[in-house]
Amino acid sequence: MIAESSIKNMNPALRLRKRISVSLLIFAAIGLIGCWFWGIHGGGAAQQILEHAFEGALVGGLCDWFAVKKTYSAIKSNHSAVAEGIGTYIKQEILNAGNIRVKLTAMLDSPDVMSAFRQRTISKLESRDQIAQALSDQWRPRRLDVYSWLASLDLTDSGYDQLNEILSDKIVVATAKNCLIKAIKESVESDAFMKLEDHLREQLLNIVVDLAAKAFYTNRKRYFTHFAGQMADGTIDQKTADLLLSAFSHFKSEYLKTWNHLTIKDRQVAVEHLVDPLVGQLIKAIATVVYGETEKIQAASTLRAFAPARLAVEWIVDHLADDQMDVVAKAVVDTLKKIDSGEFAKTFESHTRLYLELIRINGTGLGFLLGGLLGFLL
């Protein structure tokens, strides 16, 4: 029947239902055998009614037991198909962009949601440090999973184009140009810059005439300062500007493409060292902003009346797209497919068997009633 060790490891409610369903099945079998012996020794109307009742209980219980057993066997055998089905359901019903928009919009006008939000947040808003600590506690257990996921992503053509578009944005380019100008002006007298010059001079002296190299480096401060000034006021000649932009664009493109050639380990280390400081600063910024919103949270009757929450929800609603949800659903499917089929079926059973055991109990009871009714009619 059921191994004692497996019974002990079950959810208590499931353990109880399994014992009830098995006990009913055994009781139906014993009752049927008893009715057969009763019939041999004379029987009667009551014996016939009970015999049919126990037959119905036994058939109903066995059929439901077989159906439940085959259900989990089929899940194990069709692991990939079940994973695909779960992904389809998630995409169409749970992560449907239209449904999410409706629910998020309804949340904005719900006093109950605002009350729950207020209750959860006010107790954690006593100081900026407390808020930052609470955010850090939420982030810390998830950081390695996020880093692993980011490191596993390859830069596709579309992703490359998006990054390239961001880095080619006029504001981004102008900001980078201003930073470069200031960096050149501030770095001319630095030790690092002088070491770079010395190294370049050694290289150039092997290629060009010593006199020309010396003439260039003797006036290096004036040259670089003049170059930075030309970049700042736009008087740099067009050919030089075009060559610089072309070289920068080529370097930028090749730099982005090298990501796909890095090992996962190198990517993860890079992501961790890049994201950790950014997340730390972001947490501090969020803590400062949230701490300043305490009074507004207390006064707001709904999330719509609390501007930060309203803007955040509205932004999500405006930017939700079905293709984004498809990516999430695909990630869920891929994760489920990677699980061992036996472990997958076992996990699935642990979350659903409680309800199917109730079906077994009902099947046995209903079979008893219907069988008894049939015996009575006959």
HUNORBEL-V851553 format. One record per backbone hydrogen bond with DSSP energy under -0.5 kcal/mol. NH is the residue of the N-H (numbers start at 1). CO is the residue of the C=O. If there is no record, write none. Layout:
nh->NH co->CO
nh->NH co->CO
This chain:
nh->7 co->3
nh->8 co->4
nh->9 co->5
nh->10 co->7
nh->15 co->11
nh->16 co->12
nh->17 co->13
nh->18 co->14
nh->19 co->15
nh->20 co->16
nh->21 co->17
nh->22 co->18
nh->23 co->19
nh->24 co->20
nh->25 co->21
nh->26 co->22
nh->27 co->23
nh->28 co->24
nh->29 co->25
nh->30 co->26
nh->31 co->27
nh->32 co->28
nh->33 co->29
nh->34 co->30
nh->35 co->31
nh->36 co->32
nh->37 co->33
nh->38 co->34
nh->39 co->35
nh->40 co->36
nh->41 co->37
nh->42 co->39
nh->43 co->38
nh->48 co->44
nh->49 co->45
nh->50 co->46
nh->51 co->47
nh->52 co->48
nh->53 co->49
nh->54 co->50
nh->55 co->51
nh->56 co->52
nh->57 co->53
nh->58 co->54
nh->59 co->55
nh->60 co->56
nh->61 co->57
nh->62 co->58
nh->63 co->59
nh->64 co->60
nh->65 co->61
nh->66 co->62
nh->67 co->63
nh->68 co->64
nh->69 co->65
nh->70 co->66
nh->71 co->67
nh->72 co->68
nh->73 co->69
nh->74 co->70
nh->75 co->71
nh->76 co->72
nh->77 co->73
nh->78 co->74
nh->79 co->76
nh->82 co->78
nh->83 co->79
nh->84 co->80
nh->85 co->81
nh->86 co->82
nh->87 co->83
nh->88 co->84
nh->89 co->85
nh->90 co->86
nh->91 co->87
nh->92 co->88
nh->93 co->89
nh->94 co->89
nh->94 co->90
nh->95 co->90
nh->100 co->96
nh->101 co->97
nh->102 co->98
nh->103 co->99
nh->104 co->100
nh->105 co->101
nh->106 co->102
nh->107 co->103
nh->108 co->104
nh->109 co->105
nh->109 co->106
nh->110 co->107
nh->111 co->109
nh->114 co->110
nh->115 co->111
nh->116 co->112
nh->117 co->113
nh->118 co->114
nh->119 co->115
nh->120 co->116
nh->121 co->117
nh->122 co->118
nh->123 co->119
nh->124 co->121
nh->125 co->122
nh->131 co->127
nh->132 co->128
nh->133 co->129
nh->134 co->130
nh->135 co->131
nh->136 co->132
nh->137 co->133
nh->138 co->134
nh->139 co->135
nh->140 co->136
nh->141 co->137
nh->142 co->139
nh->143 co->139
nh->143 co->140
nh->146 co->142
nh->147 co->143
nh->148 co->144
nh->149 co->145
nh->150 co->146
nh->151 co->147
nh->152 co->148
nh->153 co->149
nh->153 co->150
nh->156 co->154
nh->160 co->156
nh->161 co->157
nh->162 co->158
nh->163 co->159
nh->164 co->160
nh->165 co->161
nh->166 co->162
nh->167 co->163
nh->168 co->164
nh->169 co->166
nh->173 co->169
nh->174 co->170
nh->175 co->171
nh->176 co->172
nh->177 co->173
nh->178 co->174
nh->179 co->175
nh->180 co->176
nh->181 co->177
nh->182 co->178
nh->183 co->179
nh->184 co->180
nh->185 co->181
nh->186 co->182
nh->187 co->183
nh->188 co->184
nh->190 co->187
nh->194 co->190
nh->195 co->191
nh->196 co->192
nh->197 co->193
nh->198 co->194
nh->199 co->195
nh->200 co->196
nh->201 co->197
nh->202 co->198
nh->203 co->199
nh->204 co->200
nh->205 co->201
nh->206 co->202
nh->206 co->203
nh->207 co->204
nh->208 co->204
nh->213 co->209
nh->214 co->210
nh->215 co->211
nh->216 co->212
nh->217 co->213
nh->218 co->214
nh->219 co->215
nh->220 co->217
nh->223 co->219
nh->224 co->220
nh->225 co->221
nh->226 co->222
nh->227 co->223
nh->228 co->224
nh->229 co->225
nh->230 co->226
nh->231 co->227
nh->232 co->228
nh->233 co->229
nh->234 co->230
nh->235 co->230
nh->236 co->230
nh->241 co->237
nh->242 co->238
nh->243 co->239
nh->244 co->240
nh->245 co->241
nh->246 co->242
nh->247 co->243
nh->248 co->244
nh->249 co->245
nh->250 co->246
nh->251 co->247
nh->252 co->248
nh->253 co->249
nh->254 co->250
nh->255 co->251
nh->256 co->252
nh->257 co->253
nh->258 co->254
nh->259 co->256
nh->260 co->257
nh->261 co->258
nh->262 co->258
nh->262 co->259
nh->267 co->263
nh->268 co->264
nh->269 co->265
nh->270 co->266
nh->271 co->267
nh->272 co->268
nh->273 co->269
nh->274 co->270
nh->275 co->271
nh->276 co->272
nh->278 co->274
nh->279 co->275
nh->280 co->276
nh->281 co->277
nh->282 co->278
nh->283 co->279
nh->284 co->280
nh->285 co->281
nh->286 co->282
nh->287 co->283
nh->288 co->284
nh->289 co->285
nh->290 co->286
nh->291 co->287
nh->292 co->288
nh->293 co->290
nh->294 co->291
nh->297 co->293
nh->298 co->294
nh->299 co->295
nh->300 co->296
nh->304 co->108
nh->305 co->302
nh->306 co->303
nh->307 co->305
nh->309 co->306
nh->310 co->303
nh->310 co->306
nh->311 co->307
nh->312 co->308
nh->313 co->309
nh->314 co->310
nh->315 co->311
nh->316 co->312
nh->317 co->313
nh->318 co->314
nh->319 co->315
nh->320 co->316
nh->324 co->321
nh->325 co->321
nh->326 co->322
nh->327 co->323
nh->328 co->324
nh->329 co->325
nh->330 co->326
nh->331 co->327
nh->332 co->328
nh->333 co->329
nh->334 co->330
nh->335 co->331
nh->336 co->332
nh->337 co->333
nh->338 co->334
nh->339 co->335
nh->339 co->336
nh->344 co->340
nh->345 co->341
nh->346 co->342
nh->347 co->343
nh->348 co->344
nh->349 co->345
nh->350 co->346
nh->351 co->347
nh->351 co->348
nh->352 co->348
nh->352 co->349
nh->353 co->349
nh->355 co->352
nh->356 co->352
nh->357 co->353
nh->358 co->354
nh->359 co->355
nh->360 co->356
nh->361 co->357
nh->362 co->358
nh->363 co->359
nh->364 co->360
nh->365 co->361
nh->366 co->362
nh->367 co->363
nh->368 co->364
nh->369 co->365
nh->370 co->366
nh->371 co->367
nh->372 co->368
nh->373 co->369
nh->374 co->370
nh->375 co->371
nh->376 co->372
nh->377 co->373
nh->378 co->374
